[in-house]
Amino acid sequence: MSHLTSEKLDLISRTKKLIGQLESALHAIEDDAHCADILQRLAAARGSLNALMAELMEDHILNHMPRKNKSSAEAAQDLIEIVRTYLK
C-alpha cells in the first residue's frame, strides 16, 4: 500500500471508527438492547466497512493493477477477479 501520509491517516481514522461502531453493537448486545438498536448500529458499521473497502479497492485498481501489454478483455477479467475476491 503506497498511500500518502494524509491518506493513510484517514484510513486509520476510518478503521478506528468502524471498530468503535462494532464495539458499540457488542455492548448493545451485552446490555440486552432492543433488536432495532443493535441492527441500526450494525448497519452503520456495515456502511463504514463498505465505504472503506470501496476506497481501498479503487486505490488498488488505479495504482496496483497491471495495465501494460493487456487487451481490454484481459484488463476487464483482472477487474472482475478483484471484485469477486473482495466482495465474497
PyMOL Python script that loads the backbone (N, CA, C, O; Angstrom):
from pymol import cmd

cmd.read_pdbstr("""\
ATOM      1  N   MET A   1       0.860  -1.171   0.000  1.00  0.00           N
ATOM      2  CA  MET A   1       0.000   0.000   0.000  1.00  0.00           C
ATOM      3  C   MET A   1       0.901   1.225   0.000  1.00  0.00           C
ATOM      4  O   MET A   1       1.758   1.380   0.869  1.00  0.00           O
ATOM      5  N   SER A   2       0.703   2.065  -0.952  1.00  0.00           N
ATOM      6  CA  SER A   2       1.567   3.228  -1.096  1.00  0.00           C
ATOM      7  C   SER A   2       0.771   4.523  -0.983  1.00  0.00           C
ATOM      8  O   SER A   2       0.752   5.337  -1.906  1.00  0.00           O
ATOM      9  N   HIS A   3       0.130   4.697   0.136  1.00  0.00           N
ATOM     10  CA  HIS A   3      -0.692   5.888   0.336  1.00  0.00           C
ATOM     11  C   HIS A   3       0.145   7.022   0.892  1.00  0.00           C
ATOM     12  O   HIS A   3       1.120   6.803   1.610  1.00  0.00           O
ATOM     13  N   LEU A   4      -0.249   8.222   0.552  1.00  0.00           N
ATOM     14  CA  LEU A   4       0.360   9.381   1.166  1.00  0.00           C
ATOM     15  C   LEU A   4       0.017   9.386   2.648  1.00  0.00           C
ATOM     16  O   LEU A   4      -0.950   8.751   3.071  1.00  0.00           O
ATOM     17  N   THR A   5       0.799  10.091   3.422  1.00  0.00           N
ATOM     18  CA  THR A   5       0.581  10.125   4.866  1.00  0.00           C
ATOM     19  C   THR A   5      -0.832  10.565   5.218  1.00  0.00           C
ATOM     20  O   THR A   5      -1.456   9.972   6.098  1.00  0.00           O
ATOM     21  N   SER A   6      -1.351  11.589   4.553  1.00  0.00           N
ATOM     22  CA  SER A   6      -2.705  12.065   4.864  1.00  0.00           C
ATOM     23  C   SER A   6      -3.750  11.009   4.535  1.00  0.00           C
ATOM     24  O   SER A   6      -4.718  10.839   5.275  1.00  0.00           O
ATOM     25  N   GLU A   7      -3.559  10.295   3.424  1.00  0.00           N
ATOM     26  CA  GLU A   7      -4.495   9.224   3.070  1.00  0.00           C
ATOM     27  C   GLU A   7      -4.416   8.091   4.090  1.00  0.00           C
ATOM     28  O   GLU A   7      -5.438   7.536   4.493  1.00  0.00           O
ATOM     29  N   LYS A   8      -3.211   7.759   4.498  1.00  0.00           N
ATOM     30  CA  LYS A   8      -3.030   6.688   5.477  1.00  0.00           C
ATOM     31  C   LYS A   8      -3.695   7.056   6.794  1.00  0.00           C
ATOM     32  O   LYS A   8      -4.362   6.222   7.406  1.00  0.00           O
ATOM     33  N   LEU A   9      -3.519   8.305   7.238  1.00  0.00           N
ATOM     34  CA  LEU A   9      -4.152   8.749   8.476  1.00  0.00           C
ATOM     35  C   LEU A   9      -5.668   8.684   8.381  1.00  0.00           C
ATOM     36  O   LEU A   9      -6.336   8.325   9.351  1.00  0.00           O
ATOM     37  N   ASP A  10      -6.221   9.029   7.212  1.00  0.00           N
ATOM     38  CA  ASP A  10      -7.663   8.944   7.002  1.00  0.00           C
ATOM     39  C   ASP A  10      -8.130   7.490   7.084  1.00  0.00           C
ATOM     40  O   ASP A  10      -9.152   7.204   7.707  1.00  0.00           O
ATOM     41  N   LEU A  11      -7.395   6.579   6.463  1.00  0.00           N
ATOM     42  CA  LEU A  11      -7.763   5.163   6.502  1.00  0.00           C
ATOM     43  C   LEU A  11      -7.696   4.616   7.928  1.00  0.00           C
ATOM     44  O   LEU A  11      -8.555   3.835   8.337  1.00  0.00           O
ATOM     45  N   ILE A  12      -6.685   5.024   8.674  1.00  0.00           N
ATOM     46  CA  ILE A  12      -6.565   4.587  10.071  1.00  0.00           C
ATOM     47  C   ILE A  12      -7.734   5.130  10.880  1.00  0.00           C
ATOM     48  O   ILE A  12      -8.331   4.399  11.670  1.00  0.00           O
ATOM     49  N   SER A  13      -8.066   6.394  10.696  1.00  0.00           N
ATOM     50  CA  SER A  13      -9.179   7.013  11.412  1.00  0.00           C
ATOM     51  C   SER A  13     -10.491   6.300  11.103  1.00  0.00           C
ATOM     52  O   SER A  13     -11.279   6.012  12.004  1.00  0.00           O
ATOM     53  N   ARG A  14     -10.716   6.022   9.836  1.00  0.00           N
ATOM     54  CA  ARG A  14     -11.956   5.350   9.435  1.00  0.00           C
ATOM     55  C   ARG A  14     -12.023   3.932   9.989  1.00  0.00           C
ATOM     56  O   ARG A  14     -13.097   3.461  10.363  1.00  0.00           O
ATOM     57  N   THR A  15     -10.886   3.255  10.043  1.00  0.00           N
ATOM     58  CA  THR A  15     -10.849   1.904  10.596  1.00  0.00           C
ATOM     59  C   THR A  15     -11.148   1.924  12.091  1.00  0.00           C
ATOM     60  O   THR A  15     -11.876   1.066  12.591  1.00  0.00           O
ATOM     61  N   LYS A  16     -10.591   2.895  12.803  1.00  0.00           N
ATOM     62  CA  LYS A  16     -10.863   3.019  14.236  1.00  0.00           C
ATOM     63  C   LYS A  16     -12.332   3.344  14.485  1.00  0.00           C
ATOM     64  O   LYS A  16     -12.920   2.855  15.450  1.00  0.00           O
ATOM     65  N   LYS A  17     -12.933   4.169  13.618  1.00  0.00           N
ATOM     66  CA  LYS A  17     -14.360   4.476  13.745  1.00  0.00           C
ATOM     67  C   LYS A  17     -15.185   3.198  13.570  1.00  0.00           C
ATOM     68  O   LYS A  17     -16.144   2.967  14.307  1.00  0.00           O
ATOM     69  N   LEU A  18     -14.814   2.386  12.608  1.00  0.00           N
ATOM     70  CA  LEU A  18     -15.507   1.118  12.370  1.00  0.00           C
ATOM     71  C   LEU A  18     -15.399   0.208  13.593  1.00  0.00           C
ATOM     72  O   LEU A  18     -16.384  -0.404  14.006  1.00  0.00           O
ATOM     73  N   ILE A  19     -14.209   0.121  14.165  1.00  0.00           N
ATOM     74  CA  ILE A  19     -14.016  -0.690  15.371  1.00  0.00           C
ATOM     75  C   ILE A  19     -14.923  -0.181  16.484  1.00  0.00           C
ATOM     76  O   ILE A  19     -15.544  -0.971  17.196  1.00  0.00           O
ATOM     77  N   GLY A  20     -14.999   1.141  16.632  1.00  0.00           N
ATOM     78  CA  GLY A  20     -15.878   1.725  17.642  1.00  0.00           C
ATOM     79  C   GLY A  20     -17.344   1.386  17.412  1.00  0.00           C
ATOM     80  O   GLY A  20     -18.087   1.125  18.358  1.00  0.00           O
ATOM     81  N   GLN A  21     -17.752   1.394  16.149  1.00  0.00           N
ATOM     82  CA  GLN A  21     -19.143   1.044  15.836  1.00  0.00           C
ATOM     83  C   GLN A  21     -19.428  -0.413  16.186  1.00  0.00           C
ATOM     84  O   GLN A  21     -20.496  -0.722  16.714  1.00  0.00           O
ATOM     85  N   LEU A  22     -18.496  -1.301  15.900  1.00  0.00           N
ATOM     86  CA  LEU A  22     -18.683  -2.715  16.229  1.00  0.00           C
ATOM     87  C   LEU A  22     -18.679  -2.936  17.737  1.00  0.00           C
ATOM     88  O   LEU A  22     -19.452  -3.745  18.251  1.00  0.00           O
ATOM     89  N   GLU A  23     -17.807  -2.218  18.446  1.00  0.00           N
ATOM     90  CA  GLU A  23     -17.804  -2.323  19.907  1.00  0.00           C
ATOM     91  C   GLU A  23     -19.117  -1.814  20.496  1.00  0.00           C
ATOM     92  O   GLU A  23     -19.615  -2.360  21.480  1.00  0.00           O
ATOM     93  N   SER A  24     -19.670  -0.770  19.893  1.00  0.00           N
ATOM     94  CA  SER A  24     -20.958  -0.249  20.328  1.00  0.00           C
ATOM     95  C   SER A  24     -22.052  -1.300  20.149  1.00  0.00           C
ATOM     96  O   SER A  24     -22.898  -1.477  21.026  1.00  0.00           O
ATOM     97  N   ALA A  25     -22.031  -1.993  19.013  1.00  0.00           N
ATOM     98  CA  ALA A  25     -23.014  -3.059  18.777  1.00  0.00           C
ATOM     99  C   ALA A  25     -22.821  -4.189  19.790  1.00  0.00           C
ATOM    100  O   ALA A  25     -23.796  -4.737  20.303  1.00  0.00           O
ATOM    101  N   LEU A  26     -21.570  -4.534  20.076  1.00  0.00           N
ATOM    102  CA  LEU A  26     -21.288  -5.580  21.061  1.00  0.00           C
ATOM    103  C   LEU A  26     -21.836  -5.205  22.436  1.00  0.00           C
ATOM    104  O   LEU A  26     -22.466  -6.023  23.105  1.00  0.00           O
ATOM    105  N   HIS A  27     -21.593  -3.970  22.847  1.00  0.00           N
ATOM    106  CA  HIS A  27     -22.101  -3.519  24.153  1.00  0.00           C
ATOM    107  C   HIS A  27     -23.627  -3.520  24.174  1.00  0.00           C
ATOM    108  O   HIS A  27     -24.237  -3.857  25.189  1.00  0.00           O
ATOM    109  N   ALA A  28     -24.235  -3.148  23.065  1.00  0.00           N
ATOM    110  CA  ALA A  28     -25.702  -3.160  22.993  1.00  0.00           C
ATOM    111  C   ALA A  28     -26.231  -4.586  23.155  1.00  0.00           C
ATOM    112  O   ALA A  28     -27.238  -4.806  23.829  1.00  0.00           O
ATOM    113  N   ILE A  29     -25.558  -5.538  22.544  1.00  0.00           N
ATOM    114  CA  ILE A  29     -25.969  -6.942  22.688  1.00  0.00           C
ATOM    115  C   ILE A  29     -25.794  -7.392  24.135  1.00  0.00           C
ATOM    116  O   ILE A  29     -26.680  -8.019  24.717  1.00  0.00           O
ATOM    117  N   GLU A  30     -24.635  -7.060  24.706  1.00  0.00           N
ATOM    118  CA  GLU A  30     -24.370  -7.446  26.097  1.00  0.00           C
ATOM    119  C   GLU A  30     -25.379  -6.831  27.063  1.00  0.00           C
ATOM    120  O   GLU A  30     -25.719  -7.434  28.081  1.00  0.00           O
ATOM    121  N   ASP A  31     -25.856  -5.628  26.739  1.00  0.00           N
ATOM    122  CA  ASP A  31     -26.807  -4.924  27.604  1.00  0.00           C
ATOM    123  C   ASP A  31     -28.259  -5.233  27.271  1.00  0.00           C
ATOM    124  O   ASP A  31     -29.168  -4.572  27.773  1.00  0.00           O
ATOM    125  N   ASP A  32     -28.482  -6.238  26.424  1.00  0.00           N
ATOM    126  CA  ASP A  32     -29.841  -6.633  26.027  1.00  0.00           C
ATOM    127  C   ASP A  32     -30.641  -5.473  25.440  1.00  0.00           C
ATOM    128  O   ASP A  32     -31.819  -5.303  25.752  1.00  0.00           O
ATOM    129  N   ALA A  33     -30.004  -4.691  24.601  1.00  0.00           N
ATOM    130  CA  ALA A  33     -30.683  -3.571  23.934  1.00  0.00           C
ATOM    131  C   ALA A  33     -31.724  -4.126  22.962  1.00  0.00           C
ATOM    132  O   ALA A  33     -31.714  -5.310  22.623  1.00  0.00           O
ATOM    133  N   HIS A  34     -32.612  -3.252  22.527  1.00  0.00           N
ATOM    134  CA  HIS A  34     -33.634  -3.648  21.559  1.00  0.00           C
ATOM    135  C   HIS A  34     -32.967  -4.072  20.243  1.00  0.00           C
ATOM    136  O   HIS A  34     -31.939  -3.518  19.853  1.00  0.00           O
ATOM    137  N   CYS A  35     -33.550  -5.037  19.583  1.00  0.00           N
ATOM    138  CA  CYS A  35     -33.010  -5.538  18.313  1.00  0.00           C
ATOM    139  C   CYS A  35     -32.841  -4.423  17.293  1.00  0.00           C
ATOM    140  O   CYS A  35     -31.848  -4.393  16.566  1.00  0.00           O
ATOM    141  N   ALA A  36     -33.797  -3.511  17.231  1.00  0.00           N
ATOM    142  CA  ALA A  36     -33.730  -2.423  16.254  1.00  0.00           C
ATOM    143  C   ALA A  36     -32.492  -1.554  16.493  1.00  0.00           C
ATOM    144  O   ALA A  36     -31.850  -1.107  15.543  1.00  0.00           O
ATOM    145  N   ASP A  37     -32.166  -1.319  17.757  1.00  0.00           N
ATOM    146  CA  ASP A  37     -30.987  -0.523  18.091  1.00  0.00           C
ATOM    147  C   ASP A  37     -29.711  -1.246  17.661  1.00  0.00           C
ATOM    148  O   ASP A  37     -28.807  -0.627  17.100  1.00  0.00           O
ATOM    149  N   ILE A  38     -29.634  -2.535  17.916  1.00  0.00           N
ATOM    150  CA  ILE A  38     -28.461  -3.331  17.528  1.00  0.00           C
ATOM    151  C   ILE A  38     -28.339  -3.360  16.009  1.00  0.00           C
ATOM    152  O   ILE A  38     -27.248  -3.194  15.463  1.00  0.00           O
ATOM    153  N   LEU A  39     -29.460  -3.571  15.334  1.00  0.00           N
ATOM    154  CA  LEU A  39     -29.437  -3.614  13.866  1.00  0.00           C
ATOM    155  C   LEU A  39     -29.001  -2.274  13.275  1.00  0.00           C
ATOM    156  O   LEU A  39     -28.271  -2.242  12.284  1.00  0.00           O
ATOM    157  N   GLN A  40     -29.440  -1.181  13.870  1.00  0.00           N
ATOM    158  CA  GLN A  40     -29.044   0.143  13.387  1.00  0.00           C
ATOM    159  C   GLN A  40     -27.535   0.327  13.532  1.00  0.00           C
ATOM    160  O   GLN A  40     -26.890   0.861  12.629  1.00  0.00           O
ATOM    161  N   ARG A  41     -26.976  -0.101  14.640  1.00  0.00           N
ATOM    162  CA  ARG A  41     -25.531   0.012  14.863  1.00  0.00           C
ATOM    163  C   ARG A  41     -24.757  -0.872  13.881  1.00  0.00           C
ATOM    164  O   ARG A  41     -23.718  -0.470  13.357  1.00  0.00           O
ATOM    165  N   LEU A  42     -25.269  -2.064  13.644  1.00  0.00           N
ATOM    166  CA  LEU A  42     -24.605  -2.963  12.695  1.00  0.00           C
ATOM    167  C   LEU A  42     -24.697  -2.428  11.269  1.00  0.00           C
ATOM    168  O   LEU A  42     -23.750  -2.560  10.494  1.00  0.00           O
ATOM    169  N   ALA A  43     -25.824  -1.828  10.924  1.00  0.00           N
ATOM    170  CA  ALA A  43     -25.973  -1.248   9.584  1.00  0.00           C
ATOM    171  C   ALA A  43     -24.987  -0.098   9.391  1.00  0.00           C
ATOM    172  O   ALA A  43     -24.406   0.051   8.316  1.00  0.00           O
ATOM    173  N   ALA A  44     -24.801   0.705  10.419  1.00  0.00           N
ATOM    174  CA  ALA A  44     -23.830   1.802  10.337  1.00  0.00           C
ATOM    175  C   ALA A  44     -22.418   1.247  10.157  1.00  0.00           C
ATOM    176  O   ALA A  44     -21.637   1.778   9.367  1.00  0.00           O
ATOM    177  N   ALA A  45     -22.090   0.186  10.884  1.00  0.00           N
ATOM    178  CA  ALA A  45     -20.771  -0.441  10.757  1.00  0.00           C
ATOM    179  C   ALA A  45     -20.590  -1.036   9.363  1.00  0.00           C
ATOM    180  O   ALA A  45     -19.519  -0.925   8.766  1.00  0.00           O
ATOM    181  N   ARG A  46     -21.629  -1.658   8.858  1.00  0.00           N
ATOM    182  CA  ARG A  46     -21.550  -2.240   7.516  1.00  0.00           C
ATOM    183  C   ARG A  46     -21.328  -1.148   6.469  1.00  0.00           C
ATOM    184  O   ARG A  46     -20.535  -1.328   5.545  1.00  0.00           O
ATOM    185  N   GLY A  47     -22.017  -0.029   6.606  1.00  0.00           N
ATOM    186  CA  GLY A  47     -21.819   1.080   5.682  1.00  0.00           C
ATOM    187  C   GLY A  47     -20.398   1.605   5.730  1.00  0.00           C
ATOM    188  O   GLY A  47     -19.801   1.891   4.691  1.00  0.00           O
ATOM    189  N   SER A  48     -19.853   1.734   6.933  1.00  0.00           N
ATOM    190  CA  SER A  48     -18.474   2.194   7.083  1.00  0.00           C
ATOM    191  C   SER A  48     -17.494   1.210   6.467  1.00  0.00           C
ATOM    192  O   SER A  48     -16.545   1.607   5.792  1.00  0.00           O
ATOM    193  N   LEU A  49     -17.727  -0.074   6.703  1.00  0.00           N
ATOM    194  CA  LEU A  49     -16.845  -1.101   6.141  1.00  0.00           C
ATOM    195  C   LEU A  49     -16.911  -1.105   4.620  1.00  0.00           C
ATOM    196  O   LEU A  49     -15.878  -1.186   3.956  1.00  0.00           O
ATOM    197  N   ASN A  50     -18.105  -1.018   4.067  1.00  0.00           N
ATOM    198  CA  ASN A  50     -18.255  -0.998   2.609  1.00  0.00           C
ATOM    199  C   ASN A  50     -17.555   0.207   1.989  1.00  0.00           C
ATOM    200  O   ASN A  50     -16.905   0.082   0.951  1.00  0.00           O
ATOM    201  N   ALA A  51     -17.685   1.368   2.617  1.00  0.00           N
ATOM    202  CA  ALA A  51     -17.046   2.572   2.100  1.00  0.00           C
ATOM    203  C   ALA A  51     -15.524   2.461   2.174  1.00  0.00           C
ATOM    204  O   ALA A  51     -14.824   2.869   1.247  1.00  0.00           O
ATOM    205  N   LEU A  52     -15.018   1.917   3.261  1.00  0.00           N
ATOM    206  CA  LEU A  52     -13.575   1.734   3.414  1.00  0.00           C
ATOM    207  C   LEU A  52     -13.051   0.748   2.378  1.00  0.00           C
ATOM    208  O   LEU A  52     -12.020   0.992   1.751  1.00  0.00           O
ATOM    209  N   MET A  53     -13.750  -0.356   2.197  1.00  0.00           N
ATOM    210  CA  MET A  53     -13.335  -1.338   1.194  1.00  0.00           C
ATOM    211  C   MET A  53     -13.387  -0.748  -0.210  1.00  0.00           C
ATOM    212  O   MET A  53     -12.500  -1.008  -1.022  1.00  0.00           O
ATOM    213  N   ALA A  54     -14.404   0.034  -0.502  1.00  0.00           N
ATOM    214  CA  ALA A  54     -14.526   0.643  -1.829  1.00  0.00           C
ATOM    215  C   ALA A  54     -13.359   1.584  -2.106  1.00  0.00           C
ATOM    216  O   ALA A  54     -12.811   1.596  -3.208  1.00  0.00           O
ATOM    217  N   GLU A  55     -12.983   2.366  -1.106  1.00  0.00           N
ATOM    218  CA  GLU A  55     -11.868   3.290  -1.299  1.00  0.00           C
ATOM    219  C   GLU A  55     -10.561   2.535  -1.534  1.00  0.00           C
ATOM    220  O   GLU A  55      -9.787   2.893  -2.422  1.00  0.00           O
ATOM    221  N   LEU A  56     -10.320   1.506  -0.750  1.00  0.00           N
ATOM    222  CA  LEU A  56      -9.095   0.725  -0.918  1.00  0.00           C
ATOM    223  C   LEU A  56      -9.094  -0.040  -2.237  1.00  0.00           C
ATOM    224  O   LEU A  56      -8.055  -0.162  -2.887  1.00  0.00           O
ATOM    225  N   MET A  57     -10.250  -0.551  -2.630  1.00  0.00           N
ATOM    226  CA  MET A  57     -10.344  -1.267  -3.902  1.00  0.00           C
ATOM    227  C   MET A  57     -10.076  -0.313  -5.064  1.00  0.00           C
ATOM    228  O   MET A  57      -9.383  -0.671  -6.017  1.00  0.00           O
ATOM    229  N   GLU A  58     -10.615   0.886  -4.989  1.00  0.00           N
ATOM    230  CA  GLU A  58     -10.378   1.888  -6.032  1.00  0.00           C
ATOM    231  C   GLU A  58      -8.879   2.192  -6.138  1.00  0.00           C
ATOM    232  O   GLU A  58      -8.328   2.254  -7.237  1.00  0.00           O
ATOM    233  N   ASP A  59      -8.230   2.379  -4.991  1.00  0.00           N
ATOM    234  CA  ASP A  59      -6.793   2.643  -4.992  1.00  0.00           C
ATOM    235  C   ASP A  59      -6.029   1.471  -5.609  1.00  0.00           C
ATOM    236  O   ASP A  59      -5.099   1.666  -6.392  1.00  0.00           O
ATOM    237  N   HIS A  60      -6.426   0.277  -5.253  1.00  0.00           N
ATOM    238  CA  HIS A  60      -5.760  -0.910  -5.785  1.00  0.00           C
ATOM    239  C   HIS A  60      -5.911  -0.982  -7.306  1.00  0.00           C
ATOM    240  O   HIS A  60      -4.943  -1.246  -8.021  1.00  0.00           O
ATOM    241  N   ILE A  61      -7.110  -0.749  -7.786  1.00  0.00           N
ATOM    242  CA  ILE A  61      -7.367  -0.815  -9.226  1.00  0.00           C
ATOM    243  C   ILE A  61      -6.578   0.262  -9.969  1.00  0.00           C
ATOM    244  O   ILE A  61      -5.976  -0.005 -11.009  1.00  0.00           O
ATOM    245  N   LEU A  62      -6.586   1.475  -9.429  1.00  0.00           N
ATOM    246  CA  LEU A  62      -5.919   2.583 -10.116  1.00  0.00           C
ATOM    247  C   LEU A  62      -4.396   2.510 -10.042  1.00  0.00           C
ATOM    248  O   LEU A  62      -3.706   2.877 -10.994  1.00  0.00           O
ATOM    249  N   ASN A  63      -3.874   2.038  -8.913  1.00  0.00           N
ATOM    250  CA  ASN A  63      -2.436   2.138  -8.692  1.00  0.00           C
ATOM    251  C   ASN A  63      -1.658   0.830  -8.717  1.00  0.00           C
ATOM    252  O   ASN A  63      -0.437   0.844  -8.875  1.00  0.00           O
ATOM    253  N   HIS A  64      -2.333  -0.283  -8.566  1.00  0.00           N
ATOM    254  CA  HIS A  64      -1.599  -1.532  -8.429  1.00  0.00           C
ATOM    255  C   HIS A  64      -1.970  -2.597  -9.463  1.00  0.00           C
ATOM    256  O   HIS A  64      -1.312  -3.633  -9.560  1.00  0.00           O
ATOM    257  N   MET A  65      -3.004  -2.340 -10.216  1.00  0.00           N
ATOM    258  CA  MET A  65      -3.418  -3.315 -11.219  1.00  0.00           C
ATOM    259  C   MET A  65      -2.508  -3.208 -12.436  1.00  0.00           C
ATOM    260  O   MET A  65      -2.339  -2.121 -12.990  1.00  0.00           O
ATOM    261  N   PRO A  66      -1.930  -4.310 -12.850  1.00  0.00           N
ATOM    262  CA  PRO A  66      -1.069  -4.237 -14.040  1.00  0.00           C
ATOM    263  C   PRO A  66      -1.876  -3.844 -15.275  1.00  0.00           C
ATOM    264  O   PRO A  66      -2.991  -4.325 -15.476  1.00  0.00           O
ATOM    265  N   ARG A  67      -1.301  -2.965 -16.104  1.00  0.00           N
ATOM    266  CA  ARG A  67      -2.001  -2.493 -17.289  1.00  0.00           C
ATOM    267  C   ARG A  67      -1.230  -2.753 -18.577  1.00  0.00           C
ATOM    268  O   ARG A  67      -1.830  -2.844 -19.648  1.00  0.00           O
ATOM    269  N   LYS A  68       0.051  -2.869 -18.489  1.00  0.00           N
ATOM    270  CA  LYS A  68       0.867  -2.953 -19.693  1.00  0.00           C
ATOM    271  C   LYS A  68       0.622  -4.268 -20.431  1.00  0.00           C
ATOM    272  O   LYS A  68       0.448  -5.327 -19.830  1.00  0.00           O
ATOM    273  N   ASN A  69       0.618  -4.153 -21.751  1.00  0.00           N
ATOM    274  CA  ASN A  69       0.515  -5.324 -22.629  1.00  0.00           C
ATOM    275  C   ASN A  69      -0.743  -6.154 -22.392  1.00  0.00           C
ATOM    276  O   ASN A  69      -0.711  -7.375 -22.541  1.00  0.00           O
ATOM    277  N   LYS A  70      -1.841  -5.514 -22.027  1.00  0.00           N
ATOM    278  CA  LYS A  70      -3.085  -6.254 -21.819  1.00  0.00           C
ATOM    279  C   LYS A  70      -4.156  -5.726 -22.746  1.00  0.00           C
ATOM    280  O   LYS A  70      -4.250  -4.527 -23.006  1.00  0.00           O
ATOM    281  N   SER A  71      -4.955  -6.645 -23.233  1.00  0.00           N
ATOM    282  CA  SER A  71      -6.098  -6.243 -24.040  1.00  0.00           C
ATOM    283  C   SER A  71      -7.209  -5.747 -23.115  1.00  0.00           C
ATOM    284  O   SER A  71      -7.123  -5.905 -21.897  1.00  0.00           O
ATOM    285  N   SER A  72      -8.230  -5.160 -23.683  1.00  0.00           N
ATOM    286  CA  SER A  72      -9.374  -4.707 -22.884  1.00  0.00           C
ATOM    287  C   SER A  72     -10.018  -5.878 -22.165  1.00  0.00           C
ATOM    288  O   SER A  72     -10.402  -5.763 -21.001  1.00  0.00           O
ATOM    289  N   ALA A  73     -10.136  -7.003 -22.853  1.00  0.00           N
ATOM    290  CA  ALA A  73     -10.758  -8.187 -22.249  1.00  0.00           C
ATOM    291  C   ALA A  73      -9.929  -8.699 -21.075  1.00  0.00           C
ATOM    292  O   ALA A  73     -10.485  -9.096 -20.051  1.00  0.00           O
ATOM    293  N   GLU A  74      -8.607  -8.692 -21.215  1.00  0.00           N
ATOM    294  CA  GLU A  74      -7.750  -9.160 -20.119  1.00  0.00           C
ATOM    295  C   GLU A  74      -7.821  -8.213 -18.924  1.00  0.00           C
ATOM    296  O   GLU A  74      -7.877  -8.656 -17.777  1.00  0.00           O
ATOM    297  N   ALA A  75      -7.820  -6.914 -19.196  1.00  0.00           N
ATOM    298  CA  ALA A  75      -7.935  -5.932 -18.122  1.00  0.00           C
ATOM    299  C   ALA A  75      -9.293  -6.057 -17.424  1.00  0.00           C
ATOM    300  O   ALA A  75      -9.377  -5.951 -16.201  1.00  0.00           O
ATOM    301  N   ALA A  76     -10.346  -6.282 -18.199  1.00  0.00           N
ATOM    302  CA  ALA A  76     -11.683  -6.472 -17.627  1.00  0.00           C
ATOM    303  C   ALA A  76     -11.715  -7.716 -16.750  1.00  0.00           C
ATOM    304  O   ALA A  76     -12.307  -7.703 -15.671  1.00  0.00           O
ATOM    305  N   GLN A  77     -11.086  -8.780 -17.204  1.00  0.00           N
ATOM    306  CA  GLN A  77     -11.044 -10.021 -16.426  1.00  0.00           C
ATOM    307  C   GLN A  77     -10.294  -9.803 -15.109  1.00  0.00           C
ATOM    308  O   GLN A  77     -10.713 -10.313 -14.070  1.00  0.00           O
ATOM    309  N   ASP A  78      -9.197  -9.054 -15.142  1.00  0.00           N
ATOM    310  CA  ASP A  78      -8.465  -8.722 -13.916  1.00  0.00           C
ATOM    311  C   ASP A  78      -9.371  -7.983 -12.940  1.00  0.00           C
ATOM    312  O   ASP A  78      -9.385  -8.282 -11.746  1.00  0.00           O
ATOM    313  N   LEU A  79     -10.125  -7.019 -13.452  1.00  0.00           N
ATOM    314  CA  LEU A  79     -11.024  -6.241 -12.617  1.00  0.00           C
ATOM    315  C   LEU A  79     -12.121  -7.128 -12.011  1.00  0.00           C
ATOM    316  O   LEU A  79     -12.450  -6.996 -10.832  1.00  0.00           O
ATOM    317  N   ILE A  80     -12.671  -8.012 -12.809  1.00  0.00           N
ATOM    318  CA  ILE A  80     -13.704  -8.938 -12.317  1.00  0.00           C
ATOM    319  C   ILE A  80     -13.149  -9.802 -11.196  1.00  0.00           C
ATOM    320  O   ILE A  80     -13.821 -10.020 -10.187  1.00  0.00           O
ATOM    321  N   GLU A  81     -11.931 -10.292 -11.364  1.00  0.00           N
ATOM    322  CA  GLU A  81     -11.315 -11.125 -10.318  1.00  0.00           C
ATOM    323  C   GLU A  81     -11.111 -10.345  -9.021  1.00  0.00           C
ATOM    324  O   GLU A  81     -11.326 -10.875  -7.931  1.00  0.00           O
ATOM    325  N   ILE A  82     -10.697  -9.091  -9.145  1.00  0.00           N
ATOM    326  CA  ILE A  82     -10.507  -8.264  -7.949  1.00  0.00           C
ATOM    327  C   ILE A  82     -11.829  -8.067  -7.222  1.00  0.00           C
ATOM    328  O   ILE A  82     -11.903  -8.225  -6.003  1.00  0.00           O
ATOM    329  N   VAL A  83     -12.865  -7.724  -7.964  1.00  0.00           N
ATOM    330  CA  VAL A  83     -14.179  -7.502  -7.347  1.00  0.00           C
ATOM    331  C   VAL A  83     -14.689  -8.776  -6.711  1.00  0.00           C
ATOM    332  O   VAL A  83     -15.182  -8.734  -5.584  1.00  0.00           O
ATOM    333  N   ARG A  84     -14.592  -9.894  -7.380  1.00  0.00           N
ATOM    334  CA  ARG A  84     -15.058 -11.164  -6.809  1.00  0.00           C
ATOM    335  C   ARG A  84     -14.275 -11.529  -5.546  1.00  0.00           C
ATOM    336  O   ARG A  84     -14.852 -12.014  -4.572  1.00  0.00           O
ATOM    337  N   THR A  85     -12.979 -11.298  -5.568  1.00  0.00           N
ATOM    338  CA  THR A  85     -12.141 -11.636  -4.418  1.00  0.00           C
ATOM    339  C   THR A  85     -12.551 -10.855  -3.178  1.00  0.00           C
ATOM    340  O   THR A  85     -12.667 -11.427  -2.094  1.00  0.00           O
ATOM    341  N   TYR A  86     -12.770  -9.556  -3.331  1.00  0.00           N
ATOM    342  CA  TYR A  86     -13.014  -8.703  -2.184  1.00  0.00           C
ATOM    343  C   TYR A  86     -14.478  -8.564  -1.788  1.00  0.00           C
ATOM    344  O   TYR A  86     -14.778  -8.026  -0.722  1.00  0.00           O
ATOM    345  N   LEU A  87     -15.383  -9.035  -2.617  1.00  0.00           N
ATOM    346  CA  LEU A  87     -16.798  -8.919  -2.264  1.00  0.00           C
ATOM    347  C   LEU A  87     -17.411 -10.257  -1.884  1.00  0.00           C
ATOM    348  O   LEU A  87     -18.633 -10.402  -1.902  1.00  0.00           O
ATOM    349  N   LYS A  88     -16.605 -11.209  -1.551  1.00  0.00           N
ATOM    350  CA  LYS A  88     -17.127 -12.514  -1.099  1.00  0.00           C
ATOM    351  C   LYS A  88     -17.751 -12.396   0.264  1.00  0.00           C
ATOM    352  O   LYS A  88     -18.242 -13.386   0.806  1.00  0.00           O
TER     353      LYS A  88
END
""", "prot")
cmd.dss("prot")
cmd.show_as("cartoon", "prot")
cmd.util.cbc("prot")
cmd.orient("prot")
